[in-house]
Amino acid sequence: MVTTLDPAVADRLKRTDDGLVAAIVQDATTHAVLMLAWMNDEALQRTLSTGRGTYWSRSRGELWVKGETSGHVQHVREVRLDCDGDALLLVVDQTGPACHTGATTCFDADRLL
C-alpha cells in the first residue's frame, strides 16, 4: 500500500498547526451529515487507497479505521477538497450508526436553532 500522499493533493491542503485537515462525512443516500473527523496525510492516503474511512484520533494520537471495532464501517464513494483546501468532504455508504453514542449521526443531539 502506498503510504505517501500524492504531492499534487498534499500541496493543495491547508492543515492545522498539528498537520490535520477537517473531514466532513456525508451519507451518500440520505445526504445527512454524519460526523466531523480529522485526517492527516496518512489517513487521507489510506482512505483513498482502501476506500474505507480512516481518520486521525486526536484523543488517542493514532490512526483509526471507522468501524474496525464496531462494525459500523464507512465505504467511501467520493472524497472532495473544498475551495480553500482546508476541509474535505467524504461521501460514504455508512453501515450502522456513525456516532460513537449509537446515533445515526453525530449531529442528532443538540439543535441550537
C-alpha positions as CSV (number, residue, x, y, z in Angstrom):
1,M,0.0,0.0,0.0
2,V,1.3,3.5,-0.9
3,T,1.5,5.5,2.3
4,T,2.7,8.8,0.8
5,L,0.0,11.2,-0.3
6,D,0.2,12.3,-3.9
7,P,2.2,15.6,-3.8
8,A,-0.4,17.2,-6.1
9,V,-3.0,16.6,-3.4
10,A,-0.7,17.3,-0.5
11,D,0.2,20.7,-1.9
12,R,-3.4,21.8,-2.0
13,L,-4.1,21.0,1.7
14,K,-4.1,23.7,4.3
15,R,-3.5,21.9,7.5
16,T,-3.9,23.0,11.2
17,D,-0.6,23.6,13.1
18,D,-0.7,19.9,14.1
19,G,-0.9,18.7,10.5
20,L,-4.6,17.9,10.3
21,V,-7.5,18.8,8.0
22,A,-11.2,18.6,8.9
23,A,-13.1,15.8,7.2
24,I,-16.9,16.2,7.0
25,V,-18.6,12.9,6.4
26,Q,-21.9,12.7,4.5
27,D,-24.2,9.8,3.8
28,A,-24.3,9.1,0.1
29,T,-28.0,8.1,0.1
30,T,-29.7,10.4,2.6
31,H,-27.2,13.3,2.3
32,A,-27.2,13.7,6.1
33,V,-24.0,15.0,7.6
34,L,-22.9,12.0,9.7
35,M,-19.8,13.3,11.5
36,L,-16.7,15.5,11.6
37,A,-13.4,13.9,11.9
38,W,-9.7,14.8,11.4
39,M,-7.2,13.5,8.8
40,N,-3.5,13.7,8.5
41,D,-1.8,12.9,5.2
42,E,-1.5,9.2,6.0
43,A,-5.2,8.9,7.0
44,L,-6.2,10.6,3.7
45,Q,-3.9,8.4,1.7
46,R,-5.2,5.2,3.3
47,T,-8.8,6.3,2.7
48,L,-8.0,7.0,-0.9
49,S,-6.2,3.7,-1.4
50,T,-8.6,1.4,0.6
51,G,-12.0,3.1,0.2
52,R,-12.5,2.8,4.0
53,G,-12.9,5.9,6.2
54,T,-9.6,6.3,8.0
55,Y,-9.1,9.2,10.4
56,W,-6.7,10.6,13.0
57,S,-7.8,10.3,16.6
58,R,-6.7,13.5,18.4
59,S,-7.6,11.9,21.8
60,R,-5.7,8.7,21.2
61,G,-3.0,10.1,19.0
62,E,-3.3,7.4,16.3
63,L,-5.0,6.4,13.1
64,W,-8.4,4.6,13.3
65,V,-10.5,3.0,10.6
66,K,-14.2,3.7,11.1
67,G,-15.9,0.5,12.1
68,E,-12.8,-1.5,12.7
69,T,-14.1,-2.5,16.2
70,S,-17.8,-1.6,16.0
71,G,-18.5,-3.0,12.6
72,H,-20.1,0.4,11.6
73,V,-17.9,0.8,8.5
74,Q,-17.8,3.6,6.0
75,H,-17.3,2.7,2.4
76,V,-16.1,5.9,0.7
77,R,-17.6,6.8,-2.6
78,E,-16.1,10.2,-3.1
79,V,-13.5,12.5,-1.5
80,R,-13.7,16.2,-2.3
81,L,-11.5,19.1,-1.3
82,D,-13.1,22.4,-0.6
83,C,-12.2,25.6,-2.5
84,D,-9.8,26.8,0.3
85,G,-8.1,23.4,0.7
86,D,-8.9,23.4,4.5
87,A,-11.7,20.8,4.6
88,L,-12.5,17.5,2.9
89,L,-15.9,16.1,2.2
90,L,-16.2,12.3,2.3
91,V,-19.4,10.8,0.7
92,V,-19.9,7.4,2.2
93,D,-22.1,4.3,2.4
94,Q,-22.4,4.0,6.2
95,T,-23.1,0.6,7.8
96,G,-24.9,1.1,11.2
97,P,-24.7,4.3,13.2
98,A,-21.9,6.8,12.5
99,C,-21.7,8.3,16.0
100,H,-19.9,6.6,18.9
101,T,-23.1,7.2,21.0
102,G,-25.1,4.9,18.8
103,A,-26.9,7.7,17.0
104,T,-27.2,7.7,13.2
105,T,-25.4,11.0,13.0
106,C,-23.2,12.9,15.5
107,F,-25.5,15.9,14.9
108,D,-28.7,14.4,16.3
109,A,-28.3,15.6,19.9
110,D,-28.5,19.3,20.2
111,R,-30.3,21.6,17.8
112,L,-29.3,25.2,18.6
113,L,-31.6,26.9,16.1
